[in-house]
Amino acid sequence: MTSSIKHILFVEDDPAIAEPLSYALSREGWQVHGCSLAAEALALLHRQTVDFIILDVGLPDGNGFDLCREIRRHWQTPLLFLTARNEEMERIIGLEIGADDYCAKPFSPREIISRIRAIWRRLPAGAAATAEAATGWGPWRCDPDRLQIHYHNHLLPLTRHEYRLLLTLVGRPEHVLTRAQLMQAAWEHPDYSDERTVDTHIKTLRHKLRTAAGRDPIVTRRGVGYALARE
């Protein structure tokens, strides 16, 4: 795949929406891979790397939320949901399960293009800055290009939010960070997320750290937040 060309997977079964938006995306110089079924989208992702995913919530062979969960098991590709509804609960569900943004129909192609560009600008910035400070001390090795963290030479199997959360802690060893601070650092839409989500992700991080290296360096400061012990 030519690295200079952005590849976008567009999963939408309505031609009246898919065709004009695909044309507008192509006009930006992006390569659009269109699918109308969830199964087709998964098959394409297994054989080709893409830079962005646009996903309709309602698909003929399944629910877009279920497809998003399956995608997040394997890939951390930026993802934007499309839906015919604009209910707050649906937006919250979509963002909590790993979407980067959410757009209700009807929309203009220019709005979608602007949202894609904004997500591409936003995703690497905070992580890269933190990674620069975090790379290379003690048992930690961080690779912001691959979104990977090694702990005691073990590659940790992290989701994107787990990666950002741990990277934030690694970047500020022995510094207690509140749940609100961690939400701001690790989630694209902290206002739509419950701070208890941090506790859930810390729990899974601890399990992965113990599984990989037999130890858990995350320290709980009750009533405040979390810190990472320096080894």
ABEGO torsion letter per residue (X at the ends): XBAABBBBBBBBABAAAAAAAAAAAAAAGBBBBBBABAAAAAAAAAABBBABBBBBABBAAEBAAAAAAAAAAABABBBBBBBABABAAAAAAAAAAGBABBBBOBBBAAAAAAAAAAAAAAAAAAAAAAAAAABGBEABBBBAAAGBBBBGGBBBBBBAAAAAAAAAAAABBGBBBBAAAAAAAABABAAABBAAAAAAAAAAAAAAAAAAAGBBABBBBBGAEBBBBBX
